[in-house]
Amino acid sequence: MQVYDFIDARDERYVKTVKAIKENLFHNGLMYRYKAEDDFGLPVSSFTICTFWLVEALFVIGETDEAREIFESMISYSNHVGLYSEDLDFETKRKLGNFPQAYSHLAFINTATLLSQEKELSRFIRP
């Protein structure tokens, strides 16, 4: 939401939303996409892009250490050439679903770019 200027990342409502989502969907270092039963039953794996989105959200609300910790773990879940799958098993971290998954890679790149900008730029040179 904050990426699209819908709400400021420092807004208490946004901070509480991020923390509530994490509390409800974060499991064994990964994020559920949702927890509701569907045609396939209850979800048993994480949705890779959602974990990267959590890292981004934690980072922008100031939880930078936790964001970096989760990101570093996510790096270890790629394969030997750095590719990600659509899903990861919560327990084994085995790659599941579509592989390689473009959306997972886009989220990885966006998250890495965000984390690399940790030093605040001068307000005079911001776009």
Wavefront OBJ file of the C-alpha trace (Angstrom):
o trace
v 0.000 0.000 0.000
v 2.778 2.424 0.827
v 4.569 1.801 -2.473
v 1.593 3.331 -4.287
v 1.342 6.288 -1.870
v -1.935 4.944 -0.527
v -0.552 5.330 3.003
v 2.750 6.413 4.491
v 4.944 3.610 5.844
v 5.271 5.469 9.154
v 1.508 5.719 9.588
v 0.486 3.755 12.673
v -2.284 2.026 10.719
v 0.204 0.719 8.161
v 2.662 -0.424 10.833
v -0.111 -2.269 12.679
v -1.322 -3.835 9.417
v 2.148 -5.159 8.584
v 2.559 -6.596 12.079
v -0.915 -8.195 12.018
v -0.268 -9.791 8.628
v 3.057 -11.133 9.862
v 1.476 -12.463 13.044
v -1.221 -14.307 11.095
v 0.607 -15.523 7.985
v 4.296 -15.933 8.939
v 5.254 -19.532 9.671
v 8.693 -21.147 9.973
v 10.384 -18.151 8.382
v 8.045 -18.002 5.384
v 4.699 -16.432 4.498
v 1.450 -18.118 3.652
v -0.355 -16.612 0.684
v -3.560 -17.309 2.589
v -4.641 -19.868 5.178
v -8.197 -20.575 4.044
v -9.114 -23.972 2.671
v -9.645 -24.034 -1.084
v -10.208 -26.705 -3.771
v -6.801 -28.196 -2.887
v -7.396 -28.206 0.871
v -5.486 -26.186 3.430
v -2.289 -24.572 2.131
v 0.845 -26.516 3.036
v 3.493 -24.322 1.453
v 4.552 -20.710 1.377
v 4.196 -18.363 -1.544
v 7.701 -17.058 -2.234
v 6.698 -13.584 -3.409
v 4.731 -12.991 -0.199
v 7.826 -13.547 1.938
v 9.747 -10.987 -0.114
v 6.813 -8.581 0.236
v 6.965 -9.052 4.003
v 10.674 -8.212 3.990
v 9.947 -5.005 2.080
v 7.119 -4.047 4.436
v 9.192 -4.713 7.556
v 12.053 -2.692 6.132
v 9.967 0.396 5.369
v 8.344 0.398 8.817
v 11.788 0.397 10.422
v 12.149 -3.273 11.327
v 15.374 -3.393 9.304
v 17.213 -6.064 11.297
v 14.318 -8.498 11.058
v 13.848 -7.679 7.371
v 17.513 -8.387 6.637
v 17.422 -11.633 8.636
v 14.448 -12.983 6.675
v 15.996 -11.800 3.399
v 19.273 -13.590 4.157
v 17.322 -16.777 4.842
v 15.453 -16.380 1.564
v 18.738 -16.114 -0.333
v 19.647 -19.566 0.951
v 16.408 -21.044 -0.464
v 17.311 -20.395 -4.091
v 18.977 -23.136 -6.090
v 22.666 -23.307 -7.005
v 22.285 -20.631 -9.703
v 20.026 -18.331 -7.670
v 16.639 -19.333 -9.079
v 13.450 -19.377 -7.021
v 10.304 -21.425 -7.269
v 6.754 -20.223 -6.838
v 6.367 -21.954 -3.460
v 8.553 -23.308 -0.678
v 7.757 -26.104 1.734
v 7.504 -24.665 5.251
v 9.452 -27.485 6.853
v 12.065 -28.589 4.319
v 12.268 -25.374 2.237
v 12.001 -27.621 -0.842
v 11.058 -25.764 -4.004
v 7.462 -26.365 -5.113
v 5.178 -25.085 -7.846
v 6.304 -23.325 -10.978
v 10.068 -23.244 -11.394
v 11.662 -20.912 -12.130
v 9.052 -18.340 -11.201
v 9.393 -14.859 -12.700
v 7.299 -13.162 -9.994
v 9.505 -14.578 -7.261
v 12.570 -13.209 -9.035
v 11.006 -9.803 -9.543
v 10.199 -9.628 -5.830
v 13.756 -10.727 -4.985
v 15.223 -7.973 -7.189
v 12.870 -5.306 -5.813
v 13.639 -6.343 -2.240
v 17.403 -6.447 -2.804
v 17.248 -2.995 -4.399
v 15.287 -1.609 -1.465
v 17.653 -3.091 1.111
v 20.655 -1.726 -0.783
v 19.267 1.798 -0.355
v 19.410 1.722 3.432
v 21.454 4.888 3.678
v 19.086 7.801 3.368
v 19.856 9.961 0.363
v 19.944 13.699 0.664
v 16.495 15.212 0.179
v 18.037 17.449 -2.455
v 18.843 14.539 -4.759
v 15.700 12.488 -4.315
v 13.495 12.264 -7.395
l 1 2 3 4 5 6 7 8 9 10 11 12 13 14 15 16 17 18 19 20 21 22 23 24 25 26 27 28 29 30 31 32 33 34 35 36 37 38 39 40 41 42 43 44 45 46 47 48 49 50 51 52 53 54 55 56 57 58 59 60 61 62 63 64 65 66 67 68 69 70 71 72 73 74 75 76 77 78 79 80 81 82 83 84 85 86 87 88 89 90 91 92 93 94 95 96 97 98 99 100 101 102 103 104 105 106 107 108 109 110 111 112 113 114 115 116 117 118 119 120 121 122 123 124 125 126 127
